Amino acid sequence: MLRGKSRLNVGWLGYSPGLLLEHRQLFTERAPRRPSRNESSLASTLKTLLFFTALMITVPIGLYFTTKSYVFEGAFGMSNRDSYFYAAIVAVVAVHVVLALFVYVAWNEGSRQWREGKQD
């Protein structure tokens, strides 16, 4: 049994515990990764799309039932058949308003990103 050489000399392999500690310190000292312009642009676009998707679902349906029950049947005293018709018109108008808002926001967001990219 080797008494004096019980520790393995791995310096000739290019590995030493000191190198491992220096390597770990390099990773801990590195600054956190910032999202690039494309990633933040993609996240912003996705948020806008999800927001307007939720509006497209909730606003027309909510306006349909609200105007049918409270406005046309309640306040105006219309028949059930007439209130369906006019509530559907309100819902269709709401869909067009939400679509127009989406196009406006998407157009402005696209031109803003184009201007920022143009300045770089």
VMD Tcl script that builds the backbone (N, CA, C; Angstrom):
set m [mol new atoms 360]
animate dup $m
set s [atomselect $m all]
$s set {name element resname resid chain x y z} {
  {N N MET 1 A 0.834 -1.183 0.000}
  {CA C MET 1 A 0.000 0.000 0.000}
  {C C MET 1 A 0.873 1.239 0.000}
  {N N LEU 2 A 0.470 2.249 -0.753}
  {CA C LEU 2 A 1.230 3.472 -0.855}
  {C C LEU 2 A 0.797 4.427 0.235}
  {N N ARG 3 A 1.733 4.752 1.101}
  {CA C ARG 3 A 1.359 5.653 2.194}
  {C C ARG 3 A 1.563 7.111 1.815}
  {N N GLY 4 A 2.566 7.457 1.181}
  {CA C GLY 4 A 2.858 8.840 0.872}
  {C C GLY 4 A 2.099 9.350 -0.361}
  {N N LYS 5 A 1.678 8.479 -1.201}
  {CA C LYS 5 A 1.017 8.864 -2.449}
  {C C LYS 5 A -0.467 8.505 -2.416}
  {N N SER 6 A -1.145 8.687 -1.314}
  {CA C SER 6 A -2.554 8.310 -1.219}
  {C C SER 6 A -3.466 9.281 -1.983}
  {N N ARG 7 A -3.003 10.485 -2.207}
  {CA C ARG 7 A -3.814 11.451 -2.959}
  {C C ARG 7 A -3.486 11.327 -4.435}
  {N N LEU 8 A -4.480 11.392 -5.249}
  {CA C LEU 8 A -4.312 11.262 -6.679}
  {C C LEU 8 A -3.919 12.615 -7.257}
  {N N ASN 9 A -2.880 12.647 -8.020}
  {CA C ASN 9 A -2.416 13.872 -8.655}
  {C C ASN 9 A -3.079 13.970 -10.026}
  {N N VAL 10 A -4.049 14.878 -10.152}
  {CA C VAL 10 A -4.774 15.009 -11.408}
  {C C VAL 10 A -4.385 16.272 -12.143}
  {N N GLY 11 A -3.325 16.915 -11.727}
  {CA C GLY 11 A -2.873 18.125 -12.400}
  {C C GLY 11 A -2.488 17.868 -13.839}
  {N N TRP 12 A -1.957 16.701 -14.138}
  {CA C TRP 12 A -1.538 16.392 -15.497}
  {C C TRP 12 A -2.728 16.157 -16.427}
  {N N LEU 13 A -3.952 15.965 -15.862}
  {CA C LEU 13 A -5.146 15.813 -16.693}
  {C C LEU 13 A -5.747 17.165 -17.092}
  {N N GLY 14 A -5.225 18.234 -16.536}
  {CA C GLY 14 A -5.767 19.546 -16.828}
  {C C GLY 14 A -6.894 19.922 -15.884}
  {N N TYR 15 A -7.047 19.171 -14.818}
  {CA C TYR 15 A -8.112 19.442 -13.854}
  {C C TYR 15 A -7.497 19.691 -12.506}
  {N N SER 16 A -7.962 20.696 -11.855}
  {CA C SER 16 A -7.583 20.906 -10.465}
  {C C SER 16 A -8.773 21.535 -9.766}
  {N N PRO 17 A -8.922 21.311 -8.484}
  {CA C PRO 17 A -10.049 21.901 -7.757}
  {C C PRO 17 A -10.065 23.426 -7.854}
  {N N GLY 18 A -8.894 24.036 -7.965}
  {CA C GLY 18 A -8.850 25.487 -8.103}
  {C C GLY 18 A -9.500 25.956 -9.395}
  {N N LEU 19 A -9.295 25.223 -10.487}
  {CA C LEU 19 A -9.926 25.576 -11.755}
  {C C LEU 19 A -11.435 25.444 -11.673}
  {N N LEU 20 A -11.909 24.417 -10.972}
  {CA C LEU 20 A -13.340 24.216 -10.836}
  {C C LEU 20 A -13.964 25.372 -10.060}
  {N N LEU 21 A -13.293 25.816 -8.987}
  {CA C LEU 21 A -13.827 26.940 -8.218}
  {C C LEU 21 A -13.817 28.224 -9.046}
  {N N GLU 22 A -12.773 28.445 -9.825}
  {CA C GLU 22 A -12.730 29.628 -10.678}
  {C C GLU 22 A -13.834 29.568 -11.728}
  {N N HIS 23 A -14.096 28.391 -12.253}
  {CA C HIS 23 A -15.142 28.224 -13.264}
  {C C HIS 23 A -16.513 28.530 -12.664}
  {N N ARG 24 A -16.761 28.072 -11.446}
  {CA C ARG 24 A -18.037 28.348 -10.785}
  {C C ARG 24 A -18.195 29.833 -10.482}
  {N N GLN 25 A -17.120 30.501 -10.110}
  {CA C GLN 25 A -17.194 31.921 -9.823}
  {C C GLN 25 A -17.513 32.714 -11.088}
  {N N LEU 26 A -17.027 32.267 -12.220}
  {CA C LEU 26 A -17.339 32.962 -13.458}
  {C C LEU 26 A -18.834 32.921 -13.750}
  {N N PHE 27 A -19.467 31.786 -13.466}
  {CA C PHE 27 A -20.900 31.685 -13.717}
  {C C PHE 27 A -21.715 32.493 -12.719}
  {N N THR 28 A -21.269 32.582 -11.479}
  {CA C THR 28 A -22.036 33.334 -10.485}
  {C C THR 28 A -21.855 34.828 -10.644}
  {N N GLU 29 A -20.742 35.268 -11.210}
  {CA C GLU 29 A -20.507 36.693 -11.376}
  {C C GLU 29 A -21.151 37.251 -12.641}
  {N N ARG 30 A -21.613 36.390 -13.509}
  {CA C ARG 30 A -22.201 36.840 -14.763}
  {C C ARG 30 A -23.540 37.526 -14.485}
  {N N ALA 31 A -23.804 38.577 -15.231}
  {CA C ALA 31 A -25.042 39.336 -15.079}
  {C C ALA 31 A -26.218 38.502 -15.578}
  {N N PRO 32 A -27.397 38.701 -14.993}
  {CA C PRO 32 A -28.567 37.950 -15.476}
  {C C PRO 32 A -28.889 38.321 -16.921}
  {N N ARG 33 A -29.392 37.355 -17.624}
  {CA C ARG 33 A -29.675 37.529 -19.045}
  {C C ARG 33 A -30.904 38.405 -19.242}
  {N N ARG 34 A -30.749 39.436 -20.038}
  {CA C ARG 34 A -31.881 40.304 -20.379}
  {C C ARG 34 A -32.543 39.778 -21.642}
  {N N PRO 35 A -33.852 39.889 -21.699}
  {CA C PRO 35 A -34.490 39.443 -22.939}
  {C C PRO 35 A -34.124 40.374 -24.089}
  {N N SER 36 A -33.954 39.797 -25.238}
  {CA C SER 36 A -33.603 40.605 -26.394}
  {C C SER 36 A -34.824 41.385 -26.870}
  {N N ARG 37 A -34.610 42.266 -27.807}
  {CA C ARG 37 A -35.699 43.107 -28.319}
  {C C ARG 37 A -36.776 42.251 -28.979}
  {N N ASN 38 A -36.361 41.179 -29.667}
  {CA C ASN 38 A -37.338 40.317 -30.328}
  {C C ASN 38 A -38.196 39.573 -29.323}
  {N N GLU 39 A -37.592 39.120 -28.201}
  {CA C GLU 39 A -38.356 38.413 -27.187}
  {C C GLU 39 A -39.352 39.336 -26.501}
  {N N SER 40 A -38.949 40.562 -26.184}
  {CA C SER 40 A -39.872 41.485 -25.535}
  {C C SER 40 A -40.957 41.910 -26.509}
  {N N SER 41 A -40.618 42.035 -27.773}
  {CA C SER 41 A -41.612 42.366 -28.792}
  {C C SER 41 A -42.618 41.237 -28.946}
  {N N LEU 42 A -42.135 40.011 -28.924}
  {CA C LEU 42 A -43.018 38.859 -29.040}
  {C C LEU 42 A -43.939 38.764 -27.832}
  {N N ALA 43 A -43.409 39.010 -26.640}
  {CA C ALA 43 A -44.234 38.967 -25.428}
  {C C ALA 43 A -45.290 40.061 -25.452}
  {N N SER 44 A -44.917 41.238 -25.897}
  {CA C SER 44 A -45.877 42.333 -25.994}
  {C C SER 44 A -46.973 42.020 -27.003}
  {N N THR 45 A -46.604 41.450 -28.126}
  {CA C THR 45 A -47.582 41.088 -29.143}
  {C C THR 45 A -48.519 40.003 -28.639}
  {N N LEU 46 A -47.971 39.036 -27.921}
  {CA C LEU 46 A -48.799 37.961 -27.378}
  {C C LEU 46 A -49.777 38.489 -26.330}
  {N N LYS 47 A -49.327 39.405 -25.478}
  {CA C LYS 47 A -50.225 40.003 -24.484}
  {C C LYS 47 A -51.354 40.769 -25.159}
  {N N THR 48 A -51.020 41.516 -26.196}
  {CA C THR 48 A -52.037 42.264 -26.932}
  {C C THR 48 A -53.041 41.320 -27.571}
  {N N LEU 49 A -52.555 40.260 -28.177}
  {CA C LEU 49 A -53.438 39.295 -28.822}
  {C C LEU 49 A -54.356 38.615 -27.816}
  {N N LEU 50 A -53.818 38.201 -26.674}
  {CA C LEU 50 A -54.642 37.556 -25.658}
  {C C LEU 50 A -55.667 38.516 -25.061}
  {N N PHE 51 A -55.289 39.760 -24.883}
  {CA C PHE 51 A -56.219 40.759 -24.356}
  {C C PHE 51 A -57.397 40.956 -25.303}
  {N N PHE 52 A -57.112 41.116 -26.586}
  {CA C PHE 52 A -58.189 41.340 -27.531}
  {C C PHE 52 A -58.984 40.068 -27.805}
  {N N THR 53 A -58.390 38.903 -27.625}
  {CA C THR 53 A -59.145 37.661 -27.712}
  {C C THR 53 A -60.175 37.583 -26.594}
  {N N ALA 54 A -59.746 37.950 -25.383}
  {CA C ALA 54 A -60.688 37.966 -24.256}
  {C C ALA 54 A -61.794 38.995 -24.488}
  {N N LEU 55 A -61.432 40.156 -25.014}
  {CA C LEU 55 A -62.457 41.160 -25.327}
  {C C LEU 55 A -63.423 40.650 -26.395}
  {N N MET 56 A -62.915 39.967 -27.403}
  {CA C MET 56 A -63.749 39.481 -28.490}
  {C C MET 56 A -64.755 38.443 -27.993}
  {N N ILE 57 A -64.400 37.719 -26.961}
  {CA C ILE 57 A -65.312 36.711 -26.420}
  {C C ILE 57 A -66.315 37.338 -25.458}
  {N N THR 58 A -65.838 38.153 -24.542}
  {CA C THR 58 A -66.703 38.632 -23.458}
  {C C THR 58 A -67.591 39.809 -23.834}
  {N N VAL 59 A -67.076 40.768 -24.575}
  {CA C VAL 59 A -67.844 41.995 -24.839}
  {C C VAL 59 A -69.106 41.724 -25.666}
  {N N PRO 60 A -69.023 41.057 -26.817}
  {CA C PRO 60 A -70.264 40.842 -27.584}
  {C C PRO 60 A -71.287 39.971 -26.845}
  {N N ILE 61 A -70.817 38.909 -26.195}
  {CA C ILE 61 A -71.750 38.040 -25.475}
  {C C ILE 61 A -72.369 38.776 -24.294}
  {N N GLY 62 A -71.544 39.493 -23.565}
  {CA C GLY 62 A -72.071 40.257 -22.430}
  {C C GLY 62 A -73.045 41.333 -22.863}
  {N N LEU 63 A -72.710 42.057 -23.924}
  {CA C LEU 63 A -73.620 43.089 -24.416}
  {C C LEU 63 A -74.909 42.487 -24.971}
  {N N TYR 64 A -74.809 41.341 -25.595}
  {CA C TYR 64 A -76.018 40.707 -26.131}
  {C C TYR 64 A -77.031 40.431 -25.017}
  {N N PHE 65 A -76.588 39.731 -23.982}
  {CA C PHE 65 A -77.526 39.369 -22.921}
  {C C PHE 65 A -77.939 40.569 -22.078}
  {N N THR 66 A -77.027 41.509 -21.876}
  {CA C THR 66 A -77.356 42.698 -21.094}
  {C C THR 66 A -78.382 43.569 -21.813}
  {N N THR 67 A -78.136 43.841 -23.077}
  {CA C THR 67 A -79.079 44.696 -23.801}
  {C C THR 67 A -80.411 43.989 -24.032}
  {N N LYS 68 A -80.383 42.682 -24.247}
  {CA C LYS 68 A -81.628 41.948 -24.449}
  {C C LYS 68 A -82.501 42.007 -23.208}
  {N N SER 69 A -81.923 41.711 -22.052}
  {CA C SER 69 A -82.712 41.631 -20.825}
  {C C SER 69 A -83.063 42.995 -20.255}
  {N N TYR 70 A -82.069 43.844 -20.098}
  {CA C TYR 70 A -82.279 45.085 -19.356}
  {C C TYR 70 A -82.699 46.260 -20.232}
  {N N VAL 71 A -82.154 46.347 -21.433}
  {CA C VAL 71 A -82.440 47.525 -22.261}
  {C C VAL 71 A -83.700 47.308 -23.098}
  {N N PHE 72 A -83.689 46.281 -23.956}
  {CA C PHE 72 A -84.785 46.138 -24.907}
  {C C PHE 72 A -86.053 45.566 -24.270}
  {N N GLU 73 A -85.937 44.532 -23.449}
  {CA C GLU 73 A -87.132 43.984 -22.797}
  {C C GLU 73 A -87.512 44.785 -21.565}
  {N N GLY 74 A -86.512 45.241 -20.794}
  {CA C GLY 74 A -86.802 45.947 -19.551}
  {C C GLY 74 A -87.181 47.398 -19.749}
  {N N ALA 75 A -86.295 48.167 -20.356}
  {CA C ALA 75 A -86.522 49.609 -20.480}
  {C C ALA 75 A -87.474 49.953 -21.621}
  {N N PHE 76 A -87.337 49.287 -22.763}
  {CA C PHE 76 A -88.169 49.625 -23.913}
  {C C PHE 76 A -89.450 48.795 -23.981}
  {N N GLY 77 A -89.524 47.713 -23.231}
  {CA C GLY 77 A -90.724 46.878 -23.218}
  {C C GLY 77 A -90.975 46.143 -24.519}
  {N N MET 78 A -89.945 45.780 -25.241}
  {CA C MET 78 A -90.098 45.067 -26.516}
  {C C MET 78 A -90.446 43.608 -26.268}
  {N N SER 79 A -90.968 42.976 -27.298}
  {CA C SER 79 A -91.273 41.550 -27.189}
  {C C SER 79 A -89.971 40.747 -27.194}
  {N N ASN 80 A -90.112 39.484 -26.840}
  {CA C ASN 80 A -88.946 38.600 -26.763}
  {C C ASN 80 A -88.292 38.460 -28.137}
  {N N ARG 81 A -89.105 38.325 -29.167}
  {CA C ARG 81 A -88.596 38.143 -30.524}
  {C C ARG 81 A -87.865 39.389 -31.026}
  {N N ASP 82 A -88.412 40.558 -30.791}
  {CA C ASP 82 A -87.763 41.793 -31.222}
  {C C ASP 82 A -86.470 42.056 -30.453}
  {N N SER 83 A -86.460 41.730 -29.157}
  {CA C SER 83 A -85.256 41.978 -28.358}
  {C C SER 83 A -84.086 41.104 -28.810}
  {N N TYR 84 A -84.367 39.870 -29.268}
  {CA C TYR 84 A -83.302 39.031 -29.822}
  {C C TYR 84 A -82.647 39.705 -31.026}
  {N N PHE 85 A -83.462 40.237 -31.895}
  {CA C PHE 85 A -82.975 40.850 -33.124}
  {C C PHE 85 A -82.093 42.067 -32.825}
  {N N TYR 86 A -82.573 42.971 -31.998}
  {CA C TYR 86 A -81.827 44.188 -31.723}
  {C C TYR 86 A -80.580 43.921 -30.844}
  {N N ALA 87 A -80.675 42.954 -29.962}
  {CA C ALA 87 A -79.505 42.585 -29.165}
  {C C ALA 87 A -78.416 41.977 -30.047}
  {N N ALA 88 A -78.816 41.227 -31.070}
  {CA C ALA 88 A -77.837 40.659 -32.002}
  {C C ALA 88 A -77.145 41.767 -32.787}
  {N N ILE 89 A -77.890 42.804 -33.154}
  {CA C ILE 89 A -77.275 43.934 -33.853}
  {C C ILE 89 A -76.242 44.616 -32.963}
  {N N VAL 90 A -76.572 44.786 -31.686}
  {CA C VAL 90 A -75.625 45.397 -30.745}
  {C C VAL 90 A -74.366 44.535 -30.620}
  {N N ALA 91 A -74.528 43.216 -30.572}
  {CA C ALA 91 A -73.375 42.314 -30.454}
  {C C ALA 91 A -72.493 42.385 -31.704}
  {N N VAL 92 A -73.103 42.473 -32.870}
  {CA C VAL 92 A -72.323 42.564 -34.115}
  {C C VAL 92 A -71.559 43.884 -34.169}
  {N N VAL 93 A -72.193 44.954 -33.734}
  {CA C VAL 93 A -71.506 46.253 -33.687}
  {C C VAL 93 A -70.338 46.187 -32.696}
  {N N ALA 94 A -70.537 45.505 -31.562}
  {CA C ALA 94 A -69.464 45.361 -30.567}
  {C C ALA 94 A -68.285 44.581 -31.142}
  {N N VAL 95 A -68.551 43.547 -31.927}
  {CA C VAL 95 A -67.477 42.788 -32.575}
  {C C VAL 95 A -66.670 43.693 -33.496}
  {N N HIS 96 A -67.360 44.524 -34.261}
  {CA C HIS 96 A -66.661 45.428 -35.172}
  {C C HIS 96 A -65.848 46.478 -34.424}
  {N N VAL 97 A -66.348 46.954 -33.299}
  {CA C VAL 97 A -65.597 47.928 -32.501}
  {C C VAL 97 A -64.335 47.286 -31.931}
  {N N VAL 98 A -64.445 46.070 -31.402}
  {CA C VAL 98 A -63.273 45.380 -30.849}
  {C C VAL 98 A -62.256 45.114 -31.953}
  {N N LEU 99 A -62.715 44.694 -33.124}
  {CA C LEU 99 A -61.788 44.468 -34.242}
  {C C LEU 99 A -61.099 45.753 -34.673}
  {N N ALA 100 A -61.838 46.844 -34.722}
  {CA C ALA 100 A -61.234 48.126 -35.094}
  {C C ALA 100 A -60.202 48.567 -34.064}
  {N N LEU 101 A -60.497 48.364 -32.789}
  {CA C LEU 101 A -59.514 48.696 -31.740}
  {C C LEU 101 A -58.266 47.840 -31.865}
  {N N PHE 102 A -58.450 46.550 -32.162}
  {CA C PHE 102 A -57.297 45.664 -32.324}
  {C C PHE 102 A -56.423 46.121 -33.496}
  {N N VAL 103 A -57.036 46.451 -34.608}
  {CA C VAL 103 A -56.265 46.908 -35.768}
  {C C VAL 103 A -55.528 48.197 -35.440}
  {N N TYR 104 A -56.176 49.108 -34.731}
  {CA C TYR 104 A -55.538 50.370 -34.354}
  {C C TYR 104 A -54.335 50.133 -33.441}
  {N N VAL 105 A -54.510 49.293 -32.418}
  {CA C VAL 105 A -53.405 49.020 -31.486}
  {C C VAL 105 A -52.280 48.279 -32.197}
  {N N ALA 106 A -52.617 47.293 -33.022}
  {CA C ALA 106 A -51.585 46.534 -33.741}
  {C C ALA 106 A -50.832 47.438 -34.713}
  {N N TRP 107 A -51.536 48.337 -35.359}
  {CA C TRP 107 A -50.886 49.252 -36.299}
  {C C TRP 107 A -49.911 50.170 -35.568}
  {N N ASN 108 A -50.346 50.726 -34.445}
  {CA C ASN 108 A -49.463 51.620 -33.686}
  {C C ASN 108 A -48.293 50.877 -33.073}
  {N N GLU 109 A -48.517 49.664 -32.600}
  {CA C GLU 109 A -47.425 48.876 -32.024}
  {C C GLU 109 A -46.418 48.507 -33.097}
  {N N GLY 110 A -46.883 48.149 -34.266}
  {CA C GLY 110 A -45.983 47.803 -35.361}
  {C C GLY 110 A -45.176 48.994 -35.833}
  {N N SER 111 A -45.798 50.164 -35.930}
  {CA C SER 111 A -45.057 51.338 -36.378}
  {C C SER 111 A -44.073 51.804 -35.303}
  {N N ARG 112 A -44.427 51.612 -34.023}
  {CA C ARG 112 A -43.508 51.969 -32.939}
  {C C ARG 112 A -42.280 51.066 -32.977}
  {N N GLN 113 A -42.497 49.765 -33.161}
  {CA C GLN 113 A -41.366 48.842 -33.240}
  {C C GLN 113 A -40.527 49.114 -34.484}
  {N N TRP 114 A -41.159 49.506 -35.577}
  {CA C TRP 114 A -40.424 49.814 -36.789}
  {C C TRP 114 A -39.549 51.050 -36.586}
  {N N ARG 115 A -40.105 52.064 -35.887}
  {CA C ARG 115 A -39.318 53.269 -35.623}
  {C C ARG 115 A -38.132 52.969 -34.700}
  {N N GLU 116 A -38.344 52.125 -33.672}
  {CA C GLU 116 A -37.252 51.779 -32.768}
  {C C GLU 116 A -36.173 50.986 -33.508}
  {N N GLY 117 A -36.581 50.085 -34.372}
  {CA C GLY 117 A -35.618 49.321 -35.163}
  {C C GLY 117 A -34.883 50.196 -36.159}
  {N N LYS 118 A -35.552 51.207 -36.671}
  {CA C LYS 118 A -34.958 52.121 -37.651}
  {C C LYS 118 A -33.887 52.991 -36.989}
  {N N GLN 119 A -34.073 53.360 -35.717}
  {CA C GLN 119 A -33.116 54.215 -35.021}
  {C C GLN 119 A -31.846 53.485 -34.641}
  {N N ASP 120 A -31.902 52.159 -34.515}
  {CA C ASP 120 A -30.713 51.392 -34.119}
  {C C ASP 120 A -29.700 51.355 -35.163}
}
mol reanalyze $m
mol bondsrecalc $m
mol representation Tube
mol addrep $m
